[in-house]
Amino acid sequence: MLEHCQDVIGTLQVFMSKLKLGGHLFITLPDKRYTFDFNRPITPYEHLVKDHQEGPAQSLYDHYLDVHRHNAIKGVGSNTMTKELLTREEVHALPHLDIHFHVWTQFDMLEMFMRLKADFGFPWEFEGLLRNGHEVIMVLKKEEVEVWDRAEPGSRPGQ
């Protein structure tokens, strides 16, 4: 469901804060190449950081336009997406916008999670990654890995 979240980084921070050390997070994300999002450009990593740091409201209308522009409309006629283009004010007045705010391929997902770990200090290790039809399944384990200099005698825990 991360593709439906405006602030992916904030959502992942909440998920990880709820997990105990050693706990697992199962994530499934659609690979845009196999969905109605296939025409949309990949969400750049920098965009996710901006949504997190500046708040997602600043890019809400741009997301809406991107979906509309690339005809990635699932359920046209629903209460949030219509064939008619809404104004910025109309979109911001909606109680809920049911779209994929962000889209990735399998490669981009893996790269994103690796960068998030490095840049934001997420304490996860990859336990598994598998493509299942149009979705990518990732299993992340919350753990703190102790790093030591193997070349330095006596530096290993327990020595």
N, CA, C and O of each residue as an XYZ file, in Angstrom:
636
protein
N       0.803     -1.212      0.000
C       0.000      0.000      0.000
C       0.837      1.263      0.000
O       0.298      2.369      0.013
N       2.171      1.103     -0.015
C       3.035      2.293     -0.009
C       2.807      3.187     -1.225
O       3.003      4.400     -1.147
N       2.397      2.599     -2.341
C       2.142      3.400     -3.535
C       0.974      4.366     -3.321
O       0.846      5.355     -4.043
N       0.125      4.082     -2.333
C      -1.016      4.945     -2.012
C      -0.671      5.998     -0.958
O      -1.515      6.830     -0.624
N       0.544      5.977     -0.434
C       0.954      6.912      0.618
C       1.664      8.117      0.011
O       2.541      7.975     -0.841
N       1.277      9.280      0.452
C       1.932     10.487     -0.045
C       3.321     10.649      0.552
O       4.232     11.125     -0.126
N       3.497     10.263      1.808
C       4.800     10.365      2.474
C       5.307      8.952      2.763
O       5.091      8.415      3.850
N       5.977      8.362      1.786
C       6.474      6.989      1.895
C       7.468      6.863      3.049
O       7.409      5.899      3.812
N       8.369      7.819      3.180
C       9.398      7.754      4.222
C       8.764      7.825      5.608
O       9.119      7.047      6.493
N       7.840      8.743      5.799
C       7.144      8.858      7.080
C       6.372      7.594      7.421
O       6.355      7.163      8.574
N       5.734      7.000      6.422
C       4.993      5.761      6.636
C       5.932      4.640      7.062
O       5.625      3.894      7.992
N       7.076      4.516      6.387
C       8.052      3.484      6.750
C       8.621      3.720      8.153
O       8.895      2.764      8.877
N       8.798      4.975      8.533
C       9.269      5.276      9.883
C       8.260      4.791     10.923
O       8.649      4.246     11.957
N       6.978      4.982     10.658
C       5.941      4.499     11.582
C       5.970      2.973     11.632
O       5.935      2.390     12.716
N       6.033      2.322     10.470
C       6.087      0.855     10.443
C       7.245      0.340     11.284
O       7.069     -0.547     12.119
N       8.430      0.899     11.060
C       9.614      0.408     11.758
C       9.552      0.704     13.256
O      10.088     -0.059     14.059
N       8.910      1.793     13.633
C       8.804      2.120     15.064
C       7.903      1.122     15.794
O       8.027      0.958     17.008
N       7.010      0.464     15.082
C       6.091     -0.499     15.691
C       6.686     -1.903     15.758
O       6.206     -2.745     16.517
N       7.733     -2.160     14.965
C       8.347     -3.489     14.937
C       9.339     -3.663     16.075
O      10.096     -2.747     16.396
N       9.331     -4.838     16.679
C      10.353     -5.173     17.664
C      11.625     -5.562     16.923
O      11.579     -5.942     15.753
N      12.750     -5.467     17.604
C      14.008     -5.927     17.034
C      13.848     -7.405     16.681
O      13.397     -8.200     17.507
N      14.211     -7.763     15.475
C      14.043     -9.128     14.991
C      12.726     -9.346     14.266
O      12.505    -10.407     13.682
N      11.837     -8.335     14.300
C      10.549     -8.438     13.620
C      10.687     -8.280     12.116
O      11.674     -7.731     11.626
N       9.694     -8.764     11.392
C       9.716     -8.719      9.933
C       8.623     -7.814      9.385
O       7.502     -7.780      9.894
N       8.973     -7.091      8.345
C       8.031     -6.243      7.627
C       7.859     -6.829      6.236
O       8.825     -6.941      5.482
N       6.635     -7.201      5.895
C       6.322     -7.729      4.576
C       5.709     -6.599      3.756
O       4.719     -5.991      4.163
N       6.295     -6.328      2.618
C       5.816     -5.246      1.760
C       5.564     -5.818      0.372
O       6.401     -6.537     -0.175
N       4.414     -5.495     -0.191
C       4.163     -5.819     -1.590
C       3.882     -4.510     -2.307
O       3.094     -3.681     -1.853
N       4.541     -4.351     -3.424
C       4.365     -3.148     -4.244
C       4.165     -3.562     -5.697
O       4.828     -4.480     -6.178
N       3.256     -2.892     -6.395
C       3.085     -3.228     -7.810
C       4.255     -2.698     -8.640
O       4.727     -1.580     -8.433
N       4.704     -3.514     -9.570
C       5.707     -3.081    -10.547
C       4.937     -2.378    -11.651
O       4.105     -2.992    -12.319
N       5.206     -1.112    -11.844
C       4.415     -0.282    -12.754
C       4.341     -0.846    -14.165
O       3.391     -0.569    -14.897
N       5.334     -1.633    -14.548
C       5.364     -2.176    -15.911
C       4.213     -3.133    -16.178
O       3.877     -3.385    -17.335
N       3.600     -3.672    -15.119
C       2.547     -4.677    -15.270
C       1.192     -4.189    -14.789
O       0.290     -4.990    -14.543
N       1.046     -2.863    -14.653
C      -0.210     -2.300    -14.150
C      -0.675     -1.164    -15.057
O      -0.033     -0.841    -16.056
N      -1.793     -0.574    -14.690
C      -2.323      0.575    -15.411
C      -1.398      1.787    -15.317
O      -1.628      2.781    -16.006
N      -0.362      1.731    -14.484
C       0.623      2.813    -14.338
C       1.772      2.711    -15.340
O       2.718      3.495    -15.266
N       1.709      1.771    -16.267
C       2.865      1.480    -17.112
C       3.398      2.683    -17.878
O       4.592      2.724    -18.175
N       2.565      3.660    -18.207
C       3.022      4.851    -18.948
C       3.643      5.932    -18.061
O       4.261      6.870    -18.564
N       3.481      5.801    -16.769
C       3.949      6.858    -15.862
C       5.453      6.770    -15.633
O       6.017      5.677    -15.626
N       6.101      7.913    -15.447
C       7.538      7.877    -15.140
C       7.773      7.379    -13.714
O       6.926      7.541    -12.836
N       8.934      6.775    -13.507
C       9.335      6.294    -12.188
C       9.365      7.482    -11.223
O       9.776      8.579    -11.600
N       8.935      7.265     -9.991
C       9.036      8.305     -8.970
C      10.508      8.430     -8.558
O      11.086      7.470     -8.048
N      11.115      9.591     -8.770
C      12.517      9.757     -8.365
C      12.669      9.730     -6.845
O      11.790     10.184     -6.113
N      13.761      9.208     -6.399
C      14.067      9.139     -4.964
C      13.996     10.534     -4.339
O      13.462     10.702     -3.243
N      14.528     11.515     -5.030
C      14.547     12.894     -4.518
C      13.133     13.409     -4.261
O      12.915     14.216     -3.357
N      12.176     12.941     -5.059
C      10.781     13.344     -4.870
C      10.249     12.816     -3.527
O       9.533     13.519     -2.814
N      10.607     11.574     -3.196
C      10.177     11.000     -1.918
C      10.733     11.794     -0.742
O      10.038     12.045      0.243
N      11.993     12.182     -0.865
C      12.638     12.964      0.197
C      11.946     14.319      0.331
O      11.700     14.787      1.443
N      11.635     14.942     -0.795
C      10.967     16.243     -0.761
C       9.575     16.129     -0.136
O       9.188     16.964      0.681
N       8.825     15.094     -0.520
C       7.498     14.884      0.080
C       7.613     14.722      1.592
O       6.761     15.205      2.338
N       8.654     14.048      2.039
C       8.836     13.827      3.473
C       9.256     15.107      4.199
O       8.737     15.419      5.270
N      10.187     15.835      3.614
C      10.735     17.013      4.285
C       9.818     18.226      4.209
O       9.740     19.002      5.162
N       9.123     18.397      3.086
C       8.278     19.585      2.903
C       6.795     19.306      3.110
O       5.976     20.224      3.096
N       6.457     18.044      3.302
C       5.059     17.661      3.451
C       4.463     17.302      2.108
O       4.797     17.924      1.100
N       3.597     16.322      2.070
C       3.067     15.832      0.806
C       2.065     16.760      0.125
O       1.804     16.601     -1.068
N       1.501     17.719      0.846
C       0.497     18.606      0.241
C       1.071     19.403     -0.930
O       0.355     19.724     -1.879
N       2.369     19.721     -0.860
C       2.973     20.539     -1.916
C       2.976     19.831     -3.269
O       3.045     20.496     -4.302
N       2.903     18.494     -3.288
C       2.938     17.787     -4.572
C       1.639     17.042     -4.881
O       1.574     16.302     -5.862
N       0.615     17.226     -4.065
C      -0.644     16.509     -4.255
C      -1.215     16.718     -5.655
O      -1.558     15.750     -6.334
N      -1.317     17.958     -6.085
C      -1.921     18.225     -7.388
C      -1.051     17.688     -8.521
O      -1.576     17.216     -9.530
N       0.262     17.754     -8.369
C       1.156     17.202     -9.392
C       0.952     15.699     -9.547
O       0.978     15.176    -10.660
N       0.747     15.004     -8.423
C       0.462     13.566     -8.494
C      -0.835     13.319     -9.253
O      -0.909     12.456    -10.128
N      -1.846     14.089     -8.902
C      -3.136     13.960     -9.568
C      -2.987     14.186    -11.076
O      -3.514     13.413    -11.876
N      -2.270     15.240    -11.457
C      -2.075     15.528    -12.883
C      -1.309     14.413    -13.589
O      -1.617     14.066    -14.729
N      -0.321     13.861    -12.914
C       0.469     12.776    -13.497
C      -0.414     11.573    -13.809
O      -0.319     10.989    -14.888
N      -1.269     11.209    -12.864
C      -2.181     10.087    -13.076
C      -3.127     10.398    -14.229
O      -3.346      9.560    -15.103
N      -3.678     11.585    -14.228
C      -4.621     11.986    -15.277
C      -3.937     12.028    -16.641
O      -4.478     11.528    -17.628
N      -2.761     12.619    -16.692
C      -2.017     12.792    -17.946
C      -1.670     11.449    -18.590
O      -1.680     11.322    -19.815
N      -1.366     10.457    -17.766
C      -0.936      9.163    -18.293
C      -2.058      8.121    -18.302
O      -1.819      6.925    -18.470
N      -3.293      8.612    -18.116
C      -4.461      7.740    -18.175
C      -4.340      6.538    -17.249
O      -4.829      5.453    -17.564
N      -3.698      6.730    -16.125
C      -3.542      5.646    -15.153
C      -4.689      5.704    -14.155
O      -4.481      5.712    -12.942
N      -5.888      5.744    -14.687
C      -7.069      5.915    -13.852
C      -7.758      4.567    -13.681
O      -8.266      3.981    -14.636
N      -7.761      4.104    -12.470
C      -8.447      2.858    -12.130
C      -9.785      3.253    -11.531
O      -9.838      4.058    -10.600
N     -10.844      2.702    -12.049
C     -12.158      3.002    -11.488
C     -12.624      4.402    -11.836
O     -13.087      5.132    -10.959
N     -12.509      4.798    -13.110
C     -13.009      6.107    -13.531
C     -14.468      6.208    -13.122
O     -15.242      5.268    -13.299
N     -14.826      7.334    -12.586
C     -16.188      7.532    -12.127
C     -16.323      7.341    -10.625
O     -17.398      7.538    -10.059
N     -15.209      6.949     -9.975
C     -15.257      6.837     -8.519
C     -15.329      8.243     -7.931
O     -15.296      9.231     -8.665
N     -15.425      8.329     -6.628
C     -15.593      9.646     -6.009
C     -14.335     10.499     -6.067
O     -14.405     11.692     -5.771
N     -13.184      9.936     -6.436
C     -11.970     10.749     -6.435
C     -11.355     10.940     -7.810
O     -10.572     11.869     -8.006
N     -11.691     10.081     -8.769
C     -11.105     10.232    -10.102
C     -12.230     10.284    -11.130
O     -13.117      9.430    -11.145
N     -12.178     11.279    -11.970
C     -13.144     11.411    -13.056
C     -12.379     11.673    -14.331
O     -11.191     11.994    -14.301
N     -13.057     11.536    -15.444
C     -12.409     11.832    -16.728
C     -12.149     13.329    -16.870
O     -11.221     13.740    -17.567
N     -12.973     14.142    -16.205
C     -12.795     15.592    -16.262
C     -11.659     15.998    -15.327
O     -11.548     15.497    -14.208
N     -10.828     16.903    -15.801
C      -9.710     17.384    -15.001
C     -10.214     18.339    -13.921
O     -10.905     19.316    -14.210
N      -9.857     18.038    -12.678
C     -10.248     18.887    -11.560
C      -9.221     20.001    -11.372
O      -8.075     19.879    -11.805
N      -9.635     21.071    -10.734
C      -8.709     22.163    -10.429
C      -7.897     21.805     -9.195
O      -8.227     20.865     -8.472
N      -6.834     22.563     -8.960
C      -6.004     22.365     -7.762
C      -6.868     22.459     -6.497
O      -6.731     21.646     -5.583
N      -7.748     23.449     -6.457
C      -8.596     23.650     -5.286
C      -9.544     22.474     -5.081
O      -9.774     22.048     -3.950
N     -10.091     21.953     -6.170
C     -11.009     20.815     -6.066
C     -10.288     19.561     -5.553
O     -10.827     18.814     -4.737
N      -9.075     19.346     -6.038
C      -8.302     18.180     -5.596
C      -7.951     18.302     -4.121
O      -8.067     17.331     -3.373
N      -7.525     19.484     -3.701
C      -7.166     19.680     -2.288
C      -8.385     19.618     -1.369
O      -8.240     19.377     -0.171
N      -9.574     19.830     -1.910
C     -10.794     19.767     -1.102
C     -11.328     18.341     -0.963
O     -12.211     18.085     -0.144
N     -10.797     17.415     -1.758
C     -11.276     16.034     -1.678
C     -10.907     15.411     -0.324
O      -9.820     15.660      0.196
N     -11.793     14.616      0.237
C     -11.464     13.968      1.516
C     -10.411     12.870      1.349
O      -9.677     12.558      2.286
N     -10.344     12.287      0.152
C      -9.408     11.189     -0.098
C      -9.146     11.108     -1.596
O     -10.064     11.264     -2.401
N      -7.919     10.871     -1.961
C      -7.562     10.707     -3.373
C      -7.013      9.303     -3.537
O      -5.907      9.010     -3.083
N      -7.774      8.434     -4.181
C      -7.420      7.026     -4.306
C      -6.633      6.784     -5.587
O      -7.180      6.334     -6.594
N      -5.345      7.090     -5.530
C      -4.463      6.903     -6.683
C      -3.146      6.294     -6.202
O      -2.869      6.238     -5.004
N      -2.352      5.847     -7.152
C      -0.974      5.472     -6.855
C      -0.159      6.754     -6.926
O       0.124      7.249     -8.017
N       0.217      7.290     -5.784
C       0.990      8.525     -5.763
C       2.391      8.300     -6.322
O       2.976      9.198     -6.929
N       2.923      7.103     -6.115
C       4.294      6.803     -6.524
C       4.313      5.485     -7.275
O       3.529      4.582     -6.982
N       5.224      5.377     -8.259
C       5.336      4.149     -9.040
C       6.805      3.798     -9.238
O       7.664      4.670     -9.362
N       7.070      2.471     -9.263
C       8.434      1.978     -9.409
C       8.434      0.683    -10.211
O       7.402      0.036    -10.386
N       9.612      0.327    -10.689
C       9.851     -1.016    -11.197
C      10.545     -1.788    -10.075
O      10.908     -1.210     -9.050
N      10.725     -3.083    -10.272
C      11.384     -3.893     -9.247
C      12.768     -3.349     -8.925
O      13.133     -3.234     -7.755
N      13.532     -3.017     -9.944
C      14.879     -2.482     -9.724
C      14.835     -1.195     -8.918
O      15.622     -1.012     -7.989
N      13.918     -0.303     -9.269
C      13.805      0.990     -8.580
C      13.402      0.817     -7.116
O      13.847      1.572     -6.252
N      12.557     -0.183     -6.841
C      12.164     -0.448     -5.451
C      13.371     -0.850     -4.623
O      13.586     -0.332     -3.527
N      14.150     -1.770     -5.150
C      15.330     -2.241     -4.430
C      16.301     -1.092     -4.187
O      16.825     -0.929     -3.086
N      16.533     -0.303     -5.225
C      17.423      0.852     -5.089
C      16.891      1.837     -4.041
O      17.656      2.362     -3.231
N      15.573      2.084     -4.064
C      14.967      3.013     -3.116
C      15.168      2.531     -1.677
O      15.559      3.316     -0.814
N      14.907      1.258     -1.413
C      15.046      0.748     -0.055
C      16.492      0.760      0.418
O      16.757      0.986      1.599
N      17.427      0.518     -0.494
C      18.850      0.587     -0.134
C      19.240      2.028      0.212
O      19.952      2.261      1.189
N      18.773      2.991     -0.586
C      19.091      4.403     -0.313
C      18.434      4.889      0.969
O      19.035      5.653      1.724
N      17.201      4.452      1.220
C      16.522      4.842      2.453
C      17.277      4.325      3.672
O      17.399      5.026      4.677
N      17.779      3.105      3.582
C      18.564      2.533      4.682
C      19.806      3.376      4.929
O      20.130      3.682      6.076
N      20.500      3.751      3.870
C      21.739      4.527      3.994
C      21.469      5.968      4.438
O      22.148      6.481      5.328
N      20.494      6.609      3.829
C      20.263      8.038      4.077
C      19.468      8.329      5.346
O      19.678      9.363      5.980
N      18.561      7.435      5.724
C      17.691      7.694      6.869
C      17.952      6.749      8.041
O      17.284      6.830      9.072
N      18.921      5.857      7.878
C      19.303      4.978      8.979
C      18.270      3.930      9.340
O      18.204      3.506     10.494
N      17.460      3.501      8.382
C      16.486      2.461      8.681
C      17.225      1.187      9.087
O      18.151      0.762      8.396
N      16.826      0.577     10.199
C      17.531     -0.608     10.703
C      16.999     -1.906     10.099
O      16.550     -2.790     10.829
N      17.046     -2.025      8.784
C      16.545     -3.255      8.184
C      17.612     -3.955      7.367
O      18.559     -3.352      6.863
N      17.412     -5.241      7.264
C      18.211     -6.089      6.394
C      17.227     -6.793      5.468
O      16.118     -7.132      5.879
N      17.628     -7.012      4.232
C      16.769     -7.700      3.278
C      16.800     -9.196      3.560
O      17.861     -9.821      3.539
N      15.647     -9.752      3.819
C      15.523    -11.190      4.033
C      15.103    -11.885      2.749
O      15.407    -13.060      2.542
N      14.401    -11.152      1.884
C      13.958    -11.758      0.635
C      13.307    -10.751     -0.284
O      12.788     -9.722      0.148
N      13.350    -11.079     -1.583
C      12.716    -10.260     -2.611
C      12.250    -11.217     -3.699
O      13.018    -12.058     -4.166
N      11.007    -11.087     -4.096
C      10.435    -11.994     -5.074
C       9.379    -11.264     -5.873
O       8.575    -10.520     -5.312
N       9.376    -11.470     -7.180
C       8.291    -10.929     -8.004
C       7.217    -11.988     -8.103
O       7.494    -13.142     -8.432
N       5.991    -11.591     -7.818
C       4.841    -12.489     -7.858
C       3.799    -11.856     -8.770
O       2.988    -11.045     -8.324
N       3.823    -12.224    -10.038
C       2.914    -11.604    -10.996
C       3.276    -10.148    -11.189
O       4.407     -9.834    -11.559
N       2.337     -9.257    -10.943
C       2.596     -7.828    -11.144
C       3.157     -7.155     -9.891
O       3.471     -5.965     -9.918
N       3.286     -7.910     -8.786
C       3.771     -7.320     -7.541
C       5.159     -7.824     -7.174
O       5.581     -8.907     -7.579
N       5.849     -7.005     -6.398
C       7.142     -7.377     -5.845
C       6.951     -7.519     -4.341
O       6.423     -6.622     -3.683
N       7.382     -8.643     -3.810
C       7.273     -8.917     -2.383
C       8.655     -8.751     -1.767
O       9.628     -9.350     -2.225
N       8.729     -7.929     -0.724
C       9.978     -7.732      0.005
C       9.755     -8.095      1.463
O       8.719     -7.783      2.050
N      10.744     -8.758      2.029
C      10.713     -9.065      3.456
C      11.922     -8.384      4.072
O      13.066     -8.679      3.727
N      11.646     -7.466      4.993
C      12.701     -6.720      5.671
C      12.704     -7.122      7.143
O      11.647     -7.220      7.767
N      13.885     -7.351      7.690
C      14.007     -7.712      9.097
C      14.624     -6.541      9.850
O      15.655     -6.002      9.447
N      13.981     -6.157     10.946
C      14.510     -5.078     11.768
C      15.616     -5.653     12.645
O      15.364     -6.459     13.541
N      16.827     -5.230     12.376
C      17.947     -5.681     13.200
C      19.062     -4.663     13.171
O      19.214     -3.884     12.229
N      19.822     -4.700     14.218
C      20.997     -3.847     14.306
C      22.207     -4.746     14.117
O      22.443     -5.662     14.904
N      22.961     -4.479     13.077
C      24.134     -5.283     12.779
C      25.344     -4.590     13.359
O      25.615     -3.426     13.064
N      26.080     -5.333     14.202
C      27.290     -4.775     14.792
C      28.412     -4.870     13.768
O      28.639     -5.924     13.174
N      29.091     -3.788     13.574
C      30.191     -3.757     12.609
C      31.490     -3.586     13.371
O      31.598     -2.722     14.241
N      32.457     -4.392     13.052
C      33.751     -4.269     13.685
C      34.833     -4.511     12.652
O      34.579     -5.064     11.582
N      36.011     -4.099     12.977
C      37.153     -4.256     12.081
C      37.723     -5.652     12.281
O      38.337     -5.943     13.307
N      37.516     -6.499     11.305
C      37.966     -7.890     11.421
C      39.486     -8.007     11.419
O      40.035     -9.013     11.870
N      40.161     -6.983     10.915
C      41.630     -7.045     10.856
C      42.262     -6.731     12.193
O      43.437     -7.030     12.407
N      41.511     -6.136     13.092
C      42.074     -5.704     14.373
C      41.820     -6.771     15.436
O      40.669     -6.995     15.810
N      42.867     -7.432     15.930
C      42.704     -8.470     16.954
C      42.023     -7.915     18.202
O      42.297     -6.795     18.633
N      41.136     -8.718     18.767
C      40.453     -8.320     19.984
C      39.282     -7.383     19.765
O      38.634     -6.967     20.725
N      38.995     -7.038     18.487
C      37.914     -6.074     18.234
C      36.563     -6.748     18.095
O      35.536     -6.070     18.107
N      36.539     -8.083     17.962
C      35.266     -8.798     17.809
C      34.592     -8.932     19.174
O      35.265     -9.097     20.192
N      33.290     -8.863     19.188
C      32.569     -9.053     20.452
C      32.925    -10.401     21.070
O      33.006    -11.404     20.361
N      33.136    -10.433     22.364
C      33.451    -11.660     23.061
C      34.936    -12.000     23.084
O      35.320    -13.039     23.621
N      35.763    -11.156     22.521
C      37.226    -11.424     22.528
C      37.912    -10.591     23.568
O      39.130    -10.677     23.722
